[in-house]
């Protein structure tokens, strides 16, 4: 099991209110929801450059076909 580390941060008041409502309605802890949210945010941020490079490769490879389809 991963070790939890205590941190201090600030969050917008409205976001905190929504977070508290969410965790109460879903029987989860604030720590769990924040941990999952940050992990997902980091994963998405890492995938964007990979996706962009892959998309550019496909567009370059098929640029002639895409030009013809656009006409």
Buried (B, 14 or more C-beta within 10 A) or exposed (E): EEEEEEEEEEEEEEEEEEBEEEBEEEEEEBEEBBEEEEEEEEEEEEEEEEEEEEEEEEEEEEEEEEEEEEE
